[in-house]
Amino acid sequence: MNPSATDVIRTNGLSKSYNGTSVLESLNLQVPEKSIFAFLGPNGAGKTTTIKLLLGLIRPTRGTATIFGRDVVQDSVAIRAKIGYLPQEPRFYEHMTARQTLDYTARFFFKGPQAALDRRVNEMIDLVGLAGKADRPIKGFSGGERQRLGIAQAEVNYPDLLILDEPAASLDPQGRRDVLEVMTRLRKHTTVFYCTHILSDVQRISDHVAILNHGKLVRQAPIEELLAGTGESIYMVTLKGNTENADGRIRQQPWVSGIEASRHGDQTIWHVSVTDAAAAEDRLLSLILAGGGVSVSDFGRKEPDLEEVFLSIVEAN
């Protein structure tokens, strides 16, 4: 990715070592404004270290990082006033209600009249869908409700950047869905930079992805570009009968780059890689059936899968 004047986060050679051991090495990262940016990597890849550097909680060994064009070391306090942060496991005063918690947090940022604070708190409660539980003690909240309250707390100061560490980790499917919906709604208000290991969630809501491995950035791209990979498409075909002649016809096509075949009982499963999806849509099925002796029970284009892309990049690295 090329640096842009609208990048909210930009790092240049950002590195961190502890006692001579490198945990982050020469990170060059660009996070566009108003994006939902997923920061991925295996455990120990350096994601949490990166967040701590961006928040000014630790200092880099080498390199620089800027947020809103300001240096994270020299201008850390000013930057943090414009950031919302949700740790992986947010902590609350259990006896307080969600409304009391948000009012308490808002007072660190606003000195206006109580009516203005109340409006802001109500906005956050509505944003994260907690209106029905706003006046109940937090000790009775589910994991998903706690995460949504944590997002509301991080958003209460109208941040220009929201940093979330594993916002949907350890949640049940409904809790994850609710948190993802909140993150999607926040897109129009702020830039969202988040770490996660749930790749299906990333594919669902993110528009930019960066992959970190062993402390090094191995890939950064818009998610559509990442999923496009080499530009090839894959078609899955389920066949019965003698596939030998059909195999020969398909491999002769200039737009076919390969066939992976596997047997399942009396069926043969093909994964046909093509460089021209339009040609495949028009001709692939008819070419398979042209010589007779084979039947097709299933045919379709395989949807790109971020988990497969992620594993291939990490394992190759």
N, C-alpha and C positions, 0 to 999 in steps of 0.2 A: 504494500500500500504506500502511496505517496503522501507525505505530510500535507495537511490542509490548514488553511487559516481558521477553519471552524472546528479543529480538533480540540476537545475538552481536555484530554490527557495526551501528553506526548513525552516519551522517554527516549533518551539517547545514551546508549552504552551503559544503562543502569545495571550496577553489579553490587552484590553483597557477599561478604565472606565472614566466617567465624573461625578464628584461630587457624587461619590459612586454608580452611575448607570452603570452597565456593558453593553457595546455595542458589545464587542468581548471577547469570553471566551475560553481560552486554545485551540487555533487553532494549529493543527498539520497538516501541508500541505507539500506535495512534488510535485514539478512540474518538470517533466523530460525534459531533453535537446531536442531541436528541435521538441517539441510537440505543438499542438494547444490545449490549455488547457482552457476549459470553466469554469468560476466561477459563479455559479448560486445561486439564493436565492430570496425570496420575498423582496419587498421594506422594508427597515429598518433592513435587516438581518445582516448588517455589512460589505457588500462588499466594499463600498467606504472607510470605515475606514481601511480595510485591505490594500487597494491600497495606502492610505496615509502613513500607517506604512511602507510598502515596499519601498516607494519612500523617506522615511526619512523626510516627512513633519510634522509628529507628532511622539512622542515617546511612546513606549509601557508602560503600567502600570506594566505588568509582562511578563515574557517569552522572547524568542529571535527569531530573524529571520536572515537568511543569504541568500545572493544572490551571486552566483559565489564563494561560500564558505567564503564570507566576511560579517561581522556583519553590519546590516543596520544602526545601531546607530553610531558605531565607524568609519565606512568606508563609510558613506553616500555619500560624494562628489565623491569619486573614483568609487563607484557603479553607480551613476547617469551618469557618463561619458560613461557608457557602456549600458545604457537603453534608449529606445525610448518610449515616452508616448503620448497618444492621449486622452484628456479629452472628456467627453460626448458631449460637445458643443464647438468645437474648434473656436477660434477667430483669425481673420486675419486683416491686414491693407487692407481695401476694395479697395483702389486706386491702390494697387500693383498687378502685374501679378503673376501667379503661379511660373513662372521662377524666378522673382525677390524675391519672398518669400523664395523659396528654396535656392537661392544663399545667401540671408541674413542669413538664419538659418545655412547654412553650414559653414559660416565664424566664427561661435562660436566654431567650432570643428577643422577646418583645416586652416593651414597657408601657404599652398602650392601655386604654381603658379595658375593663373586664368584659364589656360587651364585644369588643374586637377579638379578645382571646377566645370567648365562647364561640364566636362565629368560626374562627379557625379550627378549634377543636371539633366542632360539629362537621365541618368540611372533611376533616380527616376520618372521622367515624363513618361518615357516609361513603367516602372513597374506598375504604377497606371492608365495607359491608358488616360493620359491627353495631349498627343502630339498635338492634334488639337486645344487645348485651352490654351496652355502654355503661350501665350503672350497676353492673354485677361485679363482685370481687374477682380479681384475676386468678385466684387460686382455683376457681372452677372452670377455667378456660381449657379447651382442647389445644393440641399442638398447633393445628392450623390457625386457630384463633389467636394464639400467642404470636405466631409469625406475622399475621396480618396486623396485630397491634404493634409489633416491632417495626414494621414498615411505616405505619402511621406515625410512630414516634420519630423515625428517621426523616420523614417528609414534613414534619410539623413546622420547620423553619424555612419552608419554600426553597429547598436546596436546588442549585443548578446541576448538581451531580449526586447520584444516589449510588453508594457502594454496598453491595449485598454479598455476604459470605454464606454460600450454601442456603439460600432462602427457603428451599423446598425439601431439604434433607430430612429424612426420618418421618415424613408426613404420609398419611394414607392418601389414596388417589383423590378423594374429595378435597382434602386439605391442600394437596398440590395444585389441583385445578383452581381452587379459590385464590391461592397466592399468585399463580400465573396470570389469572385474570386481572388482579390488582396491578401487577407489573406492566401488563399491556396497557391498562388505563393511564399509567404514569408516563407513558411515552410522550404524550403531548405536553407534559409539564417539565420534564427533566431528562437528563441522560442517565441511563441505568447501566452500571458496570457490575457484573456479578460473576462469582465463581460457582460452579456446580459440577457434579459428576453424573447427573441425570440427562443423558444426551437426547432422549426423546423430548424433554422439555425445551432444550436448546433449539432443536429443529422446529418446534412449534411456535416459539415467540421471538427468537433472536434474529437480528439482521446482520450482525457482524460476529466473527468468531476468531479467537486467537488460541493456539495450542502451545502449551509449555511442556517441556520434557527434560528432566535432569537439569533444571535451571536455565535452559536455553529455549528461546522462541523458535519453534520449528515450522509454524505456519500461521499466517494471518490473512484473512480475506472476508469479503461479504459471504454470507452463508450460501447464497445461490451459486457463487463461483466455486466454493469449496465442494458443494455437492455435485457440481457438474464434472469435477475431476478432470479426466483427460478429454472430455467432450464426447465420449462414447456413451451409448445407451445399451441397456441389457433387456432382452426379451426372454421371458420364461415360457417354455412350451412343454406340455405334457403329451406324450405320444404313446401309441400302442402299435405293435407290428414290427416289420423289418425296416429299421431306420437307415440302413447302410446307403441306399441310393439317394435318399433325401439328404443325408449328411454330405455326400459328394456334391450335390447340386448347390447346397447352401454355401459351402466353403468356397465355391468358385466365384461367388458374387464379390465384386470389388468393394462393396460397402460392408462386408462381413469381415470382422477382424479375428473371430475365433468362436469356438463352440466348446462349452464344458458340459459333459454328459454324465448322468448318474442313473443307476437302476433302482427302482423301488417296486419289487414284485414283478408284475408283468408290464409295468410302465417304465418309460424312459423320460427323464427330465432333462431338458436342454436349457442352458443359459447361453443365449446367442448375443455376442457383443457386436454392435454395429456402429458405424461412423456416420450413417445417414438415417435418422429416425423416420423421415418421410418415406424413403424407399422401403424401409422395413414394414411400415404400416401398409403400404400399397402391395408389396410383393412377397413378403416373407411367408405368410400362411399359404398362399397359392403355390409357391415353389415347393413347400414341404409336401403338399398333397398331390402335386402334378403327376407323379409316376404311379400312384396307387400303392396298395399294399401297406399303407400306414394311415392311422386315424389320429386326430388331435382332439383331446378332451378339454384342454385348457390352453389359452394363449393370451398373453398380455405383457405390457411393458413393466419392468420392475422399477418401483419407485426408489429414488436415491435414499440411502440410509446413512445418517451421520455417524452412527456407531461403527459401521464398517469403514467409513472414511477415517474416523479418528484412530481406530486400531491399526489400519494400514500405515498411517503417518507415524504414529508412535513406535510401532514395531520396526518400521524401516529405519527410523532415527536411532 
